[in-house]
């Protein structure tokens, strides 16, 4: 079994903003790093939850796309190592509030 994580954003009216609109804006503003860290955190924790609580999903794998800017983030590898070392940690309820790095 395989899962793919897709992020959706809603605007002030509740309408869905497509990724091809908000991802470039996040890239340009450097908010993609904060968003990407939150997405990875959520993905690892959700996958661990599914694997722990459902026998049919014990072998489930997940794929998460990274942006070019994320690949150049010096904290990417340490952050992934931390997440994978503690997959049962409680996930956050929403993306963290942060300014650009």
C-alpha positions as CSV (number, residue, x, y, z in Angstrom):
1,X,0.0,0.0,0.0
2,X,1.1,3.5,-0.8
3,X,-0.1,7.0,0.2
4,X,0.7,10.4,-1.3
5,X,0.3,13.5,0.7
6,X,-1.2,16.5,-1.1
7,X,-1.5,19.9,0.6
8,X,-4.5,22.1,0.0
9,X,-4.9,25.7,1.0
10,X,-8.1,27.6,1.4
11,X,-8.4,31.4,1.0
12,X,-10.4,33.8,3.2
13,X,-13.7,32.8,1.4
14,X,-13.1,29.1,1.9
15,X,-12.3,28.5,-1.8
16,X,-9.4,26.0,-2.5
17,X,-6.2,27.7,-3.8
18,X,-4.5,25.3,-6.2
19,X,-0.9,24.3,-5.5
20,X,0.3,25.8,-8.7
21,X,-0.7,29.2,-7.2
22,X,0.4,28.9,-3.5
23,X,3.5,26.9,-3.9
24,X,5.3,29.5,-6.1
25,X,4.3,32.2,-3.6
26,X,5.6,30.2,-0.7
27,X,8.8,29.5,-2.6
28,X,9.4,33.2,-3.4
29,X,8.6,34.3,0.2
30,X,10.8,31.6,1.7
31,X,7.7,30.3,3.6
32,X,8.1,27.0,1.8
33,X,10.7,26.0,4.4
34,X,8.3,26.4,7.3
35,X,5.4,24.8,5.3
36,X,7.6,22.0,4.2
37,X,8.8,21.2,7.7
38,X,5.2,21.1,8.9
39,X,4.1,18.9,6.0
40,X,7.0,16.4,6.7
41,X,6.1,16.4,10.4
42,X,2.4,15.7,9.7
43,X,3.3,13.0,7.1
44,X,5.6,11.1,9.4
45,X,3.1,11.2,12.3
46,X,0.1,10.3,10.2
47,X,1.9,7.4,8.7
48,X,3.0,6.1,12.1
49,X,-0.6,6.4,13.4
50,X,-2.0,4.5,10.4
51,X,0.7,1.8,10.8
52,X,0.1,1.4,14.5
53,X,-3.7,1.4,14.5
54,X,-4.6,-0.6,11.5
55,X,-3.2,-4.0,10.7
56,X,-4.1,-3.6,7.0
57,X,-1.9,-0.5,6.9
58,X,1.2,-1.9,8.7
59,X,3.2,-1.9,5.5
60,X,1.9,1.4,4.2
61,X,4.5,3.8,2.7
62,X,4.1,7.5,1.9
63,X,5.7,9.9,-0.5
64,X,6.1,13.6,0.1
65,X,7.4,15.9,-2.6
66,X,10.1,18.5,-1.7
67,X,10.8,21.8,-3.3
68,X,14.2,22.8,-4.6
69,X,14.5,25.4,-1.9
70,X,13.7,22.7,0.7
71,X,16.5,20.5,-0.7
72,X,19.0,23.3,0.0
73,X,17.8,23.8,3.5
74,X,20.7,22.9,5.9
75,X,18.2,21.7,8.4
76,X,16.4,19.2,6.1
77,X,18.5,16.1,7.0
78,X,18.7,16.8,10.8
79,X,14.9,17.5,10.8
80,X,14.2,14.2,8.9
81,X,16.5,12.3,11.2
82,X,14.6,13.7,14.2
83,X,11.2,12.9,12.8
84,X,12.1,9.4,11.8
85,X,13.7,8.7,15.2
86,X,10.5,9.7,17.0
87,X,7.6,8.8,14.7
88,X,5.1,8.5,17.6
89,X,5.5,12.1,18.7
90,X,2.2,14.1,18.7
91,X,1.6,16.0,15.4
92,X,0.7,19.7,15.5
93,X,-2.8,20.8,14.7
94,X,-1.8,23.3,12.0
95,X,1.1,24.9,10.3
96,X,3.4,26.9,12.5
97,X,3.3,30.7,12.3
98,X,6.6,31.9,11.1
99,X,8.3,34.6,9.2
100,X,10.7,33.9,6.3
101,X,14.0,32.4,7.4
